[in-house]
Amino acid sequence: TYTIIGMDANCVTADDKTALLNAASTYGGYTLSNGGELGWVYSCCDSYGLTSIDEIMVSPNIIINGFEVLGNWFNLLYSDHYPVVADLTLL
């Protein structure tokens, strides 16, 4: 079974981000696209400024090869979140 979850994690502070990384790893060995091996990438522009709160989370049998935030789409959206795209390999 493969699991791919796209989510708005609302992790604004460094403590929030650490807690999310730890929880993903501890509960099922999930890997995060944003904040994982590729580091944190801004994915949202809200009233607090740019934040890294959008994630693609995958089960351990999926490899995240790359992660991109399509920030140049912002003017076309009705949201403060940019689209996020991940290049995945199913094992």
PyMOL Python script that loads the backbone (N, CA, C, O; Angstrom):
from pymol import cmd

cmd.read_pdbstr("""\
ATOM      1  N   THR A   1       0.838  -1.179   0.000  1.00  0.00           N
ATOM      2  CA  THR A   1       0.000   0.000   0.000  1.00  0.00           C
ATOM      3  C   THR A   1       0.883   1.243   0.000  1.00  0.00           C
ATOM      4  O   THR A   1       1.835   1.348   0.773  1.00  0.00           O
ATOM      5  N   TYR A   2       0.553   2.164  -0.869  1.00  0.00           N
ATOM      6  CA  TYR A   2       1.267   3.438  -0.941  1.00  0.00           C
ATOM      7  C   TYR A   2       0.389   4.532  -0.348  1.00  0.00           C
ATOM      8  O   TYR A   2      -0.821   4.565  -0.572  1.00  0.00           O
ATOM      9  N   THR A   3       1.011   5.420   0.406  1.00  0.00           N
ATOM     10  CA  THR A   3       0.271   6.537   0.991  1.00  0.00           C
ATOM     11  C   THR A   3       0.945   7.843   0.604  1.00  0.00           C
ATOM     12  O   THR A   3       2.136   8.043   0.843  1.00  0.00           O
ATOM     13  N   ILE A   4       0.152   8.733  -0.003  1.00  0.00           N
ATOM     14  CA  ILE A   4       0.620  10.076  -0.355  1.00  0.00           C
ATOM     15  C   ILE A   4      -0.412  11.056   0.184  1.00  0.00           C
ATOM     16  O   ILE A   4      -1.590  10.983  -0.165  1.00  0.00           O
ATOM     17  N   ILE A   5       0.036  11.970   1.035  1.00  0.00           N
ATOM     18  CA  ILE A   5      -0.861  12.923   1.663  1.00  0.00           C
ATOM     19  C   ILE A   5      -0.355  14.333   1.362  1.00  0.00           C
ATOM     20  O   ILE A   5       0.803  14.656   1.629  1.00  0.00           O
ATOM     21  N   GLY A   6      -1.225  15.163   0.809  1.00  0.00           N
ATOM     22  CA  GLY A   6      -0.922  16.576   0.635  1.00  0.00           C
ATOM     23  C   GLY A   6      -1.634  17.344   1.723  1.00  0.00           C
ATOM     24  O   GLY A   6      -2.815  17.103   1.975  1.00  0.00           O
ATOM     25  N   MET A   7      -0.941  18.268   2.378  1.00  0.00           N
ATOM     26  CA  MET A   7      -1.589  18.933   3.510  1.00  0.00           C
ATOM     27  C   MET A   7      -1.010  20.312   3.784  1.00  0.00           C
ATOM     28  O   MET A   7       0.114  20.640   3.406  1.00  0.00           O
ATOM     29  N   ASP A   8      -1.827  21.093   4.453  1.00  0.00           N
ATOM     30  CA  ASP A   8      -1.422  22.371   5.022  1.00  0.00           C
ATOM     31  C   ASP A   8      -1.122  22.068   6.486  1.00  0.00           C
ATOM     32  O   ASP A   8      -2.040  21.878   7.283  1.00  0.00           O
ATOM     33  N   ALA A   9       0.162  22.023   6.841  1.00  0.00           N
ATOM     34  CA  ALA A   9       0.554  21.572   8.175  1.00  0.00           C
ATOM     35  C   ALA A   9       0.514  22.672   9.231  1.00  0.00           C
ATOM     36  O   ALA A   9       0.582  22.383  10.426  1.00  0.00           O
ATOM     37  N   ASN A  10       0.403  23.947   8.799  1.00  0.00           N
ATOM     38  CA  ASN A  10       0.365  25.076   9.736  1.00  0.00           C
ATOM     39  C   ASN A  10       1.510  25.067  10.738  1.00  0.00           C
ATOM     40  O   ASN A  10       1.327  25.413  11.905  1.00  0.00           O
ATOM     41  N   CYS A  11       2.680  24.673  10.282  1.00  0.00           N
ATOM     42  CA  CYS A  11       3.869  24.703  11.138  1.00  0.00           C
ATOM     43  C   CYS A  11       4.609  26.001  10.876  1.00  0.00           C
ATOM     44  O   CYS A  11       5.301  26.137   9.867  1.00  0.00           O
ATOM     45  N   VAL A  12       4.464  26.948  11.780  1.00  0.00           N
ATOM     46  CA  VAL A  12       5.045  28.263  11.581  1.00  0.00           C
ATOM     47  C   VAL A  12       6.368  28.409  12.332  1.00  0.00           C
ATOM     48  O   VAL A  12       7.330  28.950  11.788  1.00  0.00           O
ATOM     49  N   THR A  13       6.421  27.938  13.561  1.00  0.00           N
ATOM     50  CA  THR A  13       7.633  28.107  14.361  1.00  0.00           C
ATOM     51  C   THR A  13       8.591  26.939  14.155  1.00  0.00           C
ATOM     52  O   THR A  13       8.202  25.891  13.641  1.00  0.00           O
ATOM     53  N   ALA A  14       9.829  27.124  14.554  1.00  0.00           N
ATOM     54  CA  ALA A  14      10.830  26.060  14.464  1.00  0.00           C
ATOM     55  C   ALA A  14      10.410  24.854  15.303  1.00  0.00           C
ATOM     56  O   ALA A  14      10.638  23.712  14.904  1.00  0.00           O
ATOM     57  N   ASP A  15       9.799  25.100  16.461  1.00  0.00           N
ATOM     58  CA  ASP A  15       9.330  23.996  17.311  1.00  0.00           C
ATOM     59  C   ASP A  15       8.230  23.200  16.624  1.00  0.00           C
ATOM     60  O   ASP A  15       8.205  21.972  16.702  1.00  0.00           O
ATOM     61  N   ASP A  16       7.309  23.906  15.945  1.00  0.00           N
ATOM     62  CA  ASP A  16       6.249  23.230  15.195  1.00  0.00           C
ATOM     63  C   ASP A  16       6.846  22.314  14.140  1.00  0.00           C
ATOM     64  O   ASP A  16       6.425  21.167  13.986  1.00  0.00           O
ATOM     65  N   LYS A  17       7.828  22.830  13.419  1.00  0.00           N
ATOM     66  CA  LYS A  17       8.435  22.076  12.330  1.00  0.00           C
ATOM     67  C   LYS A  17       9.180  20.849  12.844  1.00  0.00           C
ATOM     68  O   LYS A  17       9.111  19.777  12.243  1.00  0.00           O
ATOM     69  N   THR A  18       9.883  21.009  13.945  1.00  0.00           N
ATOM     70  CA  THR A  18      10.579  19.879  14.553  1.00  0.00           C
ATOM     71  C   THR A  18       9.589  18.818  15.007  1.00  0.00           C
ATOM     72  O   THR A  18       9.816  17.624  14.810  1.00  0.00           O
ATOM     73  N   ALA A  19       8.503  19.248  15.610  1.00  0.00           N
ATOM     74  CA  ALA A  19       7.476  18.307  16.076  1.00  0.00           C
ATOM     75  C   ALA A  19       6.866  17.543  14.900  1.00  0.00           C
ATOM     76  O   ALA A  19       6.625  16.340  15.001  1.00  0.00           O
ATOM     77  N   LEU A  20       6.614  18.236  13.785  1.00  0.00           N
ATOM     78  CA  LEU A  20       6.057  17.570  12.609  1.00  0.00           C
ATOM     79  C   LEU A  20       7.024  16.535  12.050  1.00  0.00           C
ATOM     80  O   LEU A  20       6.616  15.415  11.743  1.00  0.00           O
ATOM     81  N   LEU A  21       8.283  16.885  11.914  1.00  0.00           N
ATOM     82  CA  LEU A  21       9.284  15.938  11.416  1.00  0.00           C
ATOM     83  C   LEU A  21       9.376  14.709  12.315  1.00  0.00           C
ATOM     84  O   LEU A  21       9.422  13.579  11.829  1.00  0.00           O
ATOM     85  N   ASN A  22       9.404  14.936  13.624  1.00  0.00           N
ATOM     86  CA  ASN A  22       9.494  13.825  14.576  1.00  0.00           C
ATOM     87  C   ASN A  22       8.261  12.936  14.517  1.00  0.00           C
ATOM     88  O   ASN A  22       8.381  11.711  14.533  1.00  0.00           O
ATOM     89  N   ALA A  23       7.080  13.538  14.450  1.00  0.00           N
ATOM     90  CA  ALA A  23       5.837  12.762  14.409  1.00  0.00           C
ATOM     91  C   ALA A  23       5.761  11.937  13.131  1.00  0.00           C
ATOM     92  O   ALA A  23       5.373  10.769  13.175  1.00  0.00           O
ATOM     93  N   ALA A  24       6.123  12.521  12.000  1.00  0.00           N
ATOM     94  CA  ALA A  24       6.069  11.797  10.734  1.00  0.00           C
ATOM     95  C   ALA A  24       6.984  10.583  10.762  1.00  0.00           C
ATOM     96  O   ALA A  24       6.610   9.507  10.296  1.00  0.00           O
ATOM     97  N   SER A  25       8.170  10.755  11.305  1.00  0.00           N
ATOM     98  CA  SER A  25       9.137   9.670  11.373  1.00  0.00           C
ATOM     99  C   SER A  25       8.717   8.609  12.383  1.00  0.00           C
ATOM    100  O   SER A  25       8.844   7.414  12.116  1.00  0.00           O
ATOM    101  N   THR A  26       8.220   9.034  13.533  1.00  0.00           N
ATOM    102  CA  THR A  26       7.875   8.114  14.617  1.00  0.00           C
ATOM    103  C   THR A  26       6.639   7.285  14.310  1.00  0.00           C
ATOM    104  O   THR A  26       6.610   6.086  14.585  1.00  0.00           O
ATOM    105  N   TYR A  27       5.624   7.911  13.746  1.00  0.00           N
ATOM    106  CA  TYR A  27       4.351   7.232  13.514  1.00  0.00           C
ATOM    107  C   TYR A  27       4.243   6.762  12.075  1.00  0.00           C
ATOM    108  O   TYR A  27       3.529   7.360  11.269  1.00  0.00           O
ATOM    109  N   GLY A  28       4.953   5.690  11.757  1.00  0.00           N
ATOM    110  CA  GLY A  28       4.835   5.084  10.447  1.00  0.00           C
ATOM    111  C   GLY A  28       5.995   5.310   9.512  1.00  0.00           C
ATOM    112  O   GLY A  28       5.961   4.838   8.376  1.00  0.00           O
ATOM    113  N   GLY A  29       7.023   6.016   9.947  1.00  0.00           N
ATOM    114  CA  GLY A  29       8.193   6.227   9.110  1.00  0.00           C
ATOM    115  C   GLY A  29       7.948   7.070   7.879  1.00  0.00           C
ATOM    116  O   GLY A  29       8.612   6.890   6.858  1.00  0.00           O
ATOM    117  N   TYR A  30       7.004   7.988   7.963  1.00  0.00           N
ATOM    118  CA  TYR A  30       6.683   8.834   6.820  1.00  0.00           C
ATOM    119  C   TYR A  30       7.812   9.818   6.529  1.00  0.00           C
ATOM    120  O   TYR A  30       8.562  10.205   7.424  1.00  0.00           O
ATOM    121  N   THR A  31       7.919  10.214   5.266  1.00  0.00           N
ATOM    122  CA  THR A  31       8.889  11.199   4.828  1.00  0.00           C
ATOM    123  C   THR A  31       8.145  12.449   4.394  1.00  0.00           C
ATOM    124  O   THR A  31       7.086  12.358   3.774  1.00  0.00           O
ATOM    125  N   LEU A  32       8.691  13.619   4.715  1.00  0.00           N
ATOM    126  CA  LEU A  32       8.075  14.884   4.346  1.00  0.00           C
ATOM    127  C   LEU A  32       8.838  15.525   3.201  1.00  0.00           C
ATOM    128  O   LEU A  32      10.068  15.493   3.164  1.00  0.00           O
ATOM    129  N   SER A  33       8.100  16.103   2.271  1.00  0.00           N
ATOM    130  CA  SER A  33       8.725  16.796   1.147  1.00  0.00           C
ATOM    131  C   SER A  33       9.303  18.131   1.593  1.00  0.00           C
ATOM    132  O   SER A  33      10.429  18.476   1.235  1.00  0.00           O
ATOM    133  N   ASN A  34       8.546  18.867   2.362  1.00  0.00           N
ATOM    134  CA  ASN A  34       8.963  20.193   2.799  1.00  0.00           C
ATOM    135  C   ASN A  34       9.553  20.067   4.195  1.00  0.00           C
ATOM    136  O   ASN A  34       8.846  19.746   5.150  1.00  0.00           O
ATOM    137  N   GLY A  35      10.839  20.319   4.308  1.00  0.00           N
ATOM    138  CA  GLY A  35      11.492  20.191   5.607  1.00  0.00           C
ATOM    139  C   GLY A  35      12.224  18.880   5.788  1.00  0.00           C
ATOM    140  O   GLY A  35      12.936  18.701   6.776  1.00  0.00           O
ATOM    141  N   GLY A  36      12.064  17.971   4.863  1.00  0.00           N
ATOM    142  CA  GLY A  36      12.798  16.710   4.945  1.00  0.00           C
ATOM    143  C   GLY A  36      14.226  16.907   4.470  1.00  0.00           C
ATOM    144  O   GLY A  36      14.856  17.915   4.789  1.00  0.00           O
ATOM    145  N   GLU A  37      14.734  15.960   3.719  1.00  0.00           N
ATOM    146  CA  GLU A  37      16.113  16.035   3.235  1.00  0.00           C
ATOM    147  C   GLU A  37      16.348  17.258   2.354  1.00  0.00           C
ATOM    148  O   GLU A  37      17.477  17.735   2.234  1.00  0.00           O
ATOM    149  N   LEU A  38      15.277  17.767   1.737  1.00  0.00           N
ATOM    150  CA  LEU A  38      15.412  18.893   0.819  1.00  0.00           C
ATOM    151  C   LEU A  38      15.352  20.233   1.531  1.00  0.00           C
ATOM    152  O   LEU A  38      15.519  21.272   0.893  1.00  0.00           O
ATOM    153  N   GLY A  39      15.119  20.235   2.827  1.00  0.00           N
ATOM    154  CA  GLY A  39      15.054  21.477   3.592  1.00  0.00           C
ATOM    155  C   GLY A  39      13.694  22.149   3.503  1.00  0.00           C
ATOM    156  O   GLY A  39      12.793  21.666   2.817  1.00  0.00           O
ATOM    157  N   TRP A  40      13.559  23.257   4.195  1.00  0.00           N
ATOM    158  CA  TRP A  40      12.294  23.986   4.225  1.00  0.00           C
ATOM    159  C   TRP A  40      12.202  24.934   3.048  1.00  0.00           C
ATOM    160  O   TRP A  40      13.158  25.644   2.737  1.00  0.00           O
ATOM    161  N   VAL A  41      11.049  24.945   2.392  1.00  0.00           N
ATOM    162  CA  VAL A  41      10.798  25.790   1.235  1.00  0.00           C
ATOM    163  C   VAL A  41       9.527  26.590   1.497  1.00  0.00           C
ATOM    164  O   VAL A  41       8.521  26.025   1.925  1.00  0.00           O
ATOM    165  N   TYR A  42       9.558  27.895   1.246  1.00  0.00           N
ATOM    166  CA  TYR A  42       8.365  28.712   1.424  1.00  0.00           C
ATOM    167  C   TYR A  42       7.260  28.240   0.490  1.00  0.00           C
ATOM    168  O   TYR A  42       7.484  28.064  -0.708  1.00  0.00           O
ATOM    169  N   SER A  43       6.063  28.033   1.041  1.00  0.00           N
ATOM    170  CA  SER A  43       4.949  27.540   0.232  1.00  0.00           C
ATOM    171  C   SER A  43       3.673  28.346   0.433  1.00  0.00           C
ATOM    172  O   SER A  43       2.644  28.034  -0.166  1.00  0.00           O
ATOM    173  N   CYS A  44       3.728  29.372   1.263  1.00  0.00           N
ATOM    174  CA  CYS A  44       2.526  30.130   1.577  1.00  0.00           C
ATOM    175  C   CYS A  44       2.909  31.566   1.918  1.00  0.00           C
ATOM    176  O   CYS A  44       3.947  31.810   2.533  1.00  0.00           O
ATOM    177  N   CYS A  45       2.080  32.498   1.521  1.00  0.00           N
ATOM    178  CA  CYS A  45       2.296  33.901   1.858  1.00  0.00           C
ATOM    179  C   CYS A  45       1.056  34.387   2.592  1.00  0.00           C
ATOM    180  O   CYS A  45       0.076  34.794   1.967  1.00  0.00           O
ATOM    181  N   ASP A  46       1.099  34.344   3.904  1.00  0.00           N
ATOM    182  CA  ASP A  46      -0.063  34.773   4.693  1.00  0.00           C
ATOM    183  C   ASP A  46       0.232  36.097   5.388  1.00  0.00           C
ATOM    184  O   ASP A  46       1.221  36.755   5.064  1.00  0.00           O
ATOM    185  N   SER A  47      -0.588  36.487   6.311  1.00  0.00           N
ATOM    186  CA  SER A  47      -0.435  37.794   6.957  1.00  0.00           C
ATOM    187  C   SER A  47       0.852  37.901   7.768  1.00  0.00           C
ATOM    188  O   SER A  47       1.273  39.006   8.111  1.00  0.00           O
ATOM    189  N   TYR A  48       1.481  36.772   8.079  1.00  0.00           N
ATOM    190  CA  TYR A  48       2.735  36.774   8.839  1.00  0.00           C
ATOM    191  C   TYR A  48       3.953  36.795   7.915  1.00  0.00           C
ATOM    192  O   TYR A  48       5.089  36.833   8.387  1.00  0.00           O
ATOM    193  N   GLY A  49       3.724  36.773   6.618  1.00  0.00           N
ATOM    194  CA  GLY A  49       4.830  36.710   5.667  1.00  0.00           C
ATOM    195  C   GLY A  49       4.940  35.325   5.064  1.00  0.00           C
ATOM    196  O   GLY A  49       4.000  34.532   5.123  1.00  0.00           O
ATOM    197  N   LEU A  50       6.094  35.041   4.486  1.00  0.00           N
ATOM    198  CA  LEU A  50       6.301  33.739   3.851  1.00  0.00           C
ATOM    199  C   LEU A  50       6.485  32.650   4.901  1.00  0.00           C
ATOM    200  O   LEU A  50       7.242  32.826   5.856  1.00  0.00           O
ATOM    201  N   THR A  51       5.802  31.540   4.727  1.00  0.00           N
ATOM    202  CA  THR A  51       5.927  30.411   5.646  1.00  0.00           C
ATOM    203  C   THR A  51       6.086  29.109   4.863  1.00  0.00           C
ATOM    204  O   THR A  51       5.770  29.036   3.675  1.00  0.00           O
ATOM    205  N   SER A  52       6.578  28.091   5.551  1.00  0.00           N
ATOM    206  CA  SER A  52       6.830  26.767   4.960  1.00  0.00           C
ATOM    207  C   SER A  52       5.872  25.767   5.579  1.00  0.00           C
ATOM    208  O   SER A  52       6.275  24.942   6.398  1.00  0.00           O
ATOM    209  N   ILE A  53       4.607  25.835   5.192  1.00  0.00           N
ATOM    210  CA  ILE A  53       3.612  25.050   5.927  1.00  0.00           C
ATOM    211  C   ILE A  53       2.926  23.969   5.107  1.00  0.00           C
ATOM    212  O   ILE A  53       2.148  23.189   5.657  1.00  0.00           O
ATOM    213  N   ASP A  54       3.190  23.900   3.816  1.00  0.00           N
ATOM    214  CA  ASP A  54       2.524  22.909   2.968  1.00  0.00           C
ATOM    215  C   ASP A  54       3.435  21.715   2.742  1.00  0.00           C
ATOM    216  O   ASP A  54       4.633  21.866   2.503  1.00  0.00           O
ATOM    217  N   GLU A  55       2.857  20.537   2.822  1.00  0.00           N
ATOM    218  CA  GLU A  55       3.631  19.303   2.802  1.00  0.00           C
ATOM    219  C   GLU A  55       3.053  18.295   1.824  1.00  0.00           C
ATOM    220  O   GLU A  55       1.854  18.292   1.545  1.00  0.00           O
ATOM    221  N   ILE A  56       3.912  17.454   1.317  1.00  0.00           N
ATOM    222  CA  ILE A  56       3.510  16.175   0.737  1.00  0.00           C
ATOM    223  C   ILE A  56       4.205  15.128   1.590  1.00  0.00           C
ATOM    224  O   ILE A  56       5.434  15.071   1.646  1.00  0.00           O
ATOM    225  N   MET A  57       3.410  14.301   2.251  1.00  0.00           N
ATOM    226  CA  MET A  57       3.931  13.264   3.144  1.00  0.00           C
ATOM    227  C   MET A  57       3.749  11.912   2.456  1.00  0.00           C
ATOM    228  O   MET A  57       2.689  11.631   1.896  1.00  0.00           O
ATOM    229  N   VAL A  58       4.776  11.088   2.500  1.00  0.00           N
ATOM    230  CA  VAL A  58       4.692   9.789   1.830  1.00  0.00           C
ATOM    231  C   VAL A  58       5.118   8.661   2.766  1.00  0.00           C
ATOM    232  O   VAL A  58       5.908   8.851   3.691  1.00  0.00           O
ATOM    233  N   SER A  59       4.562   7.478   2.488  1.00  0.00           N
ATOM    234  CA  SER A  59       4.910   6.282   3.259  1.00  0.00           C
ATOM    235  C   SER A  59       6.340   5.857   2.924  1.00  0.00           C
ATOM    236  O   SER A  59       6.902   6.300   1.922  1.00  0.00           O
ATOM    237  N   PRO A  60       6.933   4.991   3.766  1.00  0.00           N
ATOM    238  CA  PRO A  60       8.343   4.609   3.599  1.00  0.00           C
ATOM    239  C   PRO A  60       8.664   3.899   2.279  1.00  0.00           C
ATOM    240  O   PRO A  60       9.831   3.807   1.901  1.00  0.00           O
ATOM    241  N   ASN A  61       7.651   3.401   1.579  1.00  0.00           N
ATOM    242  CA  ASN A  61       7.895   2.704   0.315  1.00  0.00           C
ATOM    243  C   ASN A  61       7.845   3.645  -0.889  1.00  0.00           C
ATOM    244  O   ASN A  61       7.700   3.200  -2.028  1.00  0.00           O
ATOM    245  N   ILE A  62       7.967   4.951  -0.628  1.00  0.00           N
ATOM    246  CA  ILE A  62       8.019   5.957  -1.679  1.00  0.00           C
ATOM    247  C   ILE A  62       9.224   6.863  -1.423  1.00  0.00           C
ATOM    248  O   ILE A  62       9.468   7.278  -0.290  1.00  0.00           O
ATOM    249  N   ILE A  63       9.965   7.163  -2.473  1.00  0.00           N
ATOM    250  CA  ILE A  63      11.104   8.072  -2.374  1.00  0.00           C
ATOM    251  C   ILE A  63      10.708   9.428  -2.956  1.00  0.00           C
ATOM    252  O   ILE A  63      10.116   9.500  -4.033  1.00  0.00           O
ATOM    253  N   ILE A  64      11.038  10.499  -2.235  1.00  0.00           N
ATOM    254  CA  ILE A  64      10.828  11.843  -2.753  1.00  0.00           C
ATOM    255  C   ILE A  64      12.122  12.265  -3.449  1.00  0.00           C
ATOM    256  O   ILE A  64      13.140  12.509  -2.801  1.00  0.00           O
ATOM    257  N   ASN A  65      12.065  12.345  -4.775  1.00  0.00           N
ATOM    258  CA  ASN A  65      13.247  12.717  -5.567  1.00  0.00           C
ATOM    259  C   ASN A  65      13.426  14.224  -5.656  1.00  0.00           C
ATOM    260  O   ASN A  65      14.544  14.724  -5.777  1.00  0.00           O
ATOM    261  N   GLY A  66      12.322  14.933  -5.596  1.00  0.00           N
ATOM    262  CA  GLY A  66      12.381  16.380  -5.701  1.00  0.00           C
ATOM    263  C   GLY A  66      11.077  16.992  -5.242  1.00  0.00           C
ATOM    264  O   GLY A  66      10.042  16.328  -5.203  1.00  0.00           O
ATOM    265  N   PHE A  67      11.139  18.269  -4.894  1.00  0.00           N
ATOM    266  CA  PHE A  67       9.976  18.998  -4.383  1.00  0.00           C
ATOM    267  C   PHE A  67      10.074  20.430  -4.867  1.00  0.00           C
ATOM    268  O   PHE A  67      11.124  21.063  -4.750  1.00  0.00           O
ATOM    269  N   GLU A  68       8.980  20.940  -5.409  1.00  0.00           N
ATOM    270  CA  GLU A  68       9.008  22.298  -5.942  1.00  0.00           C
ATOM    271  C   GLU A  68       7.746  23.042  -5.546  1.00  0.00           C
ATOM    272  O   GLU A  68       6.647  22.486  -5.538  1.00  0.00           O
ATOM    273  N   VAL A  69       7.927  24.296  -5.222  1.00  0.00           N
ATOM    274  CA  VAL A  69       6.809  25.192  -4.950  1.00  0.00           C
ATOM    275  C   VAL A  69       6.657  26.099  -6.168  1.00  0.00           C
ATOM    276  O   VAL A  69       7.604  26.777  -6.568  1.00  0.00           O
ATOM    277  N   LEU A  70       5.460  26.107  -6.754  1.00  0.00           N
ATOM    278  CA  LEU A  70       5.221  26.890  -7.954  1.00  0.00           C
ATOM    279  C   LEU A  70       4.766  28.291  -7.581  1.00  0.00           C
ATOM    280  O   LEU A  70       3.603  28.647  -7.773  1.00  0.00           O
ATOM    281  N   GLY A  71       5.688  29.082  -7.047  1.00  0.00           N
ATOM    282  CA  GLY A  71       5.383  30.415  -6.556  1.00  0.00           C
ATOM    283  C   GLY A  71       4.965  31.390  -7.634  1.00  0.00           C
ATOM    284  O   GLY A  71       4.277  32.371  -7.351  1.00  0.00           O
ATOM    285  N   ASN A  72       5.372  31.134  -8.873  1.00  0.00           N
ATOM    286  CA  ASN A  72       5.025  32.059  -9.944  1.00  0.00           C
ATOM    287  C   ASN A  72       3.543  31.991 -10.313  1.00  0.00           C
ATOM    288  O   ASN A  72       3.082  32.787 -11.132  1.00  0.00           O
ATOM    289  N   TRP A  73       2.796  31.068  -9.733  1.00  0.00           N
ATOM    290  CA  TRP A  73       1.356  30.948  -9.978  1.00  0.00           C
ATOM    291  C   TRP A  73       0.552  31.826  -9.034  1.00  0.00           C
ATOM    292  O   TRP A  73      -0.669  31.902  -9.168  1.00  0.00           O
ATOM    293  N   PHE A  74       1.194  32.488  -8.088  1.00  0.00           N
ATOM    294  CA  PHE A  74       0.463  33.168  -7.015  1.00  0.00           C
ATOM    295  C   PHE A  74      -0.592  34.130  -7.525  1.00  0.00           C
ATOM    296  O   PHE A  74      -1.687  34.175  -6.965  1.00  0.00           O
ATOM    297  N   ASN A  75      -0.308  34.901  -8.565  1.00  0.00           N
ATOM    298  CA  ASN A  75      -1.278  35.877  -9.062  1.00  0.00           C
ATOM    299  C   ASN A  75      -2.499  35.236  -9.699  1.00  0.00           C
ATOM    300  O   ASN A  75      -3.501  35.912  -9.932  1.00  0.00           O
ATOM    301  N   LEU A  76      -2.430  33.947  -9.981  1.00  0.00           N
ATOM    302  CA  LEU A  76      -3.554  33.245 -10.603  1.00  0.00           C
ATOM    303  C   LEU A  76      -4.433  32.538  -9.578  1.00  0.00           C
ATOM    304  O   LEU A  76      -5.438  31.928  -9.943  1.00  0.00           O
ATOM    305  N   LEU A  77      -4.069  32.613  -8.311  1.00  0.00           N
ATOM    306  CA  LEU A  77      -4.765  31.841  -7.291  1.00  0.00           C
ATOM    307  C   LEU A  77      -5.697  32.705  -6.458  1.00  0.00           C
ATOM    308  O   LEU A  77      -5.526  33.920  -6.355  1.00  0.00           O
ATOM    309  N   TYR A  78      -6.688  32.048  -5.865  1.00  0.00           N
ATOM    310  CA  TYR A  78      -7.566  32.701  -4.892  1.00  0.00           C
ATOM    311  C   TYR A  78      -7.176  32.270  -3.486  1.00  0.00           C
ATOM    312  O   TYR A  78      -7.992  32.318  -2.565  1.00  0.00           O
ATOM    313  N   SER A  79      -5.954  31.858  -3.329  1.00  0.00           N
ATOM    314  CA  SER A  79      -5.472  31.319  -2.064  1.00  0.00           C
ATOM    315  C   SER A  79      -4.121  31.945  -1.742  1.00  0.00           C
ATOM    316  O   SER A  79      -3.450  32.495  -2.615  1.00  0.00           O
ATOM    317  N   ASP A  80      -3.734  31.849  -0.465  1.00  0.00           N
ATOM    318  CA  ASP A  80      -2.403  32.305  -0.071  1.00  0.00           C
ATOM    319  C   ASP A  80      -1.373  31.177  -0.146  1.00  0.00           C
ATOM    320  O   ASP A  80      -0.215  31.363   0.228  1.00  0.00           O
ATOM    321  N   HIS A  81      -1.799  30.011  -0.629  1.00  0.00           N
ATOM    322  CA  HIS A  81      -0.902  28.856  -0.748  1.00  0.00           C
ATOM    323  C   HIS A  81      -0.490  28.666  -2.196  1.00  0.00           C
ATOM    324  O   HIS A  81      -1.314  28.763  -3.106  1.00  0.00           O
ATOM    325  N   TYR A  82       0.787  28.395  -2.402  1.00  0.00           N
ATOM    326  CA  TYR A  82       1.284  28.086  -3.734  1.00  0.00           C
ATOM    327  C   TYR A  82       1.093  26.599  -4.004  1.00  0.00           C
ATOM    328  O   TYR A  82       1.110  25.801  -3.067  1.00  0.00           O
ATOM    329  N   PRO A  83       0.912  26.207  -5.264  1.00  0.00           N
ATOM    330  CA  PRO A  83       0.872  24.769  -5.572  1.00  0.00           C
ATOM    331  C   PRO A  83       2.227  24.128  -5.266  1.00  0.00           C
ATOM    332  O   PRO A  83       3.272  24.732  -5.511  1.00  0.00           O
ATOM    333  N   VAL A  84       2.208  22.922  -4.737  1.00  0.00           N
ATOM    334  CA  VAL A  84       3.439  22.179  -4.499  1.00  0.00           C
ATOM    335  C   VAL A  84       3.408  20.890  -5.316  1.00  0.00           C
ATOM    336  O   VAL A  84       2.367  20.251  -5.463  1.00  0.00           O
ATOM    337  N   VAL A  85       4.563  20.531  -5.836  1.00  0.00           N
ATOM    338  CA  VAL A  85       4.690  19.359  -6.696  1.00  0.00           C
ATOM    339  C   VAL A  85       5.883  18.547  -6.215  1.00  0.00           C
ATOM    340  O   VAL A  85       6.934  19.105  -5.900  1.00  0.00           O
ATOM    341  N   ALA A  86       5.720  17.234  -6.159  1.00  0.00           N
ATOM    342  CA  ALA A  86       6.831  16.360  -5.785  1.00  0.00           C
ATOM    343  C   ALA A  86       7.047  15.309  -6.866  1.00  0.00           C
ATOM    344  O   ALA A  86       6.096  14.796  -7.455  1.00  0.00           O
ATOM    345  N   ASP A  87       8.312  15.000  -7.111  1.00  0.00           N
ATOM    346  CA  ASP A  87       8.704  13.911  -8.018  1.00  0.00           C
ATOM    347  C   ASP A  87       8.924  12.689  -7.142  1.00  0.00           C
ATOM    348  O   ASP A  87       9.824  12.680  -6.303  1.00  0.00           O
ATOM    349  N   LEU A  88       8.109  11.659  -7.331  1.00  0.00           N
ATOM    350  CA  LEU A  88       8.132  10.490  -6.450  1.00  0.00           C
ATOM    351  C   LEU A  88       8.500   9.228  -7.201  1.00  0.00           C
ATOM    352  O   LEU A  88       8.200   9.093  -8.387  1.00  0.00           O
ATOM    353  N   THR A  89       9.151   8.301  -6.511  1.00  0.00           N
ATOM    354  CA  THR A  89       9.408   6.959  -7.018  1.00  0.00           C
ATOM    355  C   THR A  89       8.734   5.963  -6.098  1.00  0.00           C
ATOM    356  O   THR A  89       8.999   5.941  -4.896  1.00  0.00           O
ATOM    357  N   LEU A  90       7.852   5.128  -6.667  1.00  0.00           N
ATOM    358  CA  LEU A  90       7.186   4.078  -5.906  1.00  0.00           C
ATOM    359  C   LEU A  90       8.086   2.854  -5.898  1.00  0.00           C
ATOM    360  O   LEU A  90       8.492   2.381  -6.959  1.00  0.00           O
ATOM    361  N   LEU A  91       8.404   2.333  -4.717  1.00  0.00           N
ATOM    362  CA  LEU A  91       9.289   1.169  -4.611  1.00  0.00           C
ATOM    363  C   LEU A  91       8.505  -0.124  -4.676  1.00  0.00           C
ATOM    364  O   LEU A  91       9.090  -1.205  -4.602  1.00  0.00           O
TER     365      LEU A  91
END
""", "prot")
cmd.dss("prot")
cmd.show_as("cartoon", "prot")
cmd.util.cbc("prot")
cmd.orient("prot")
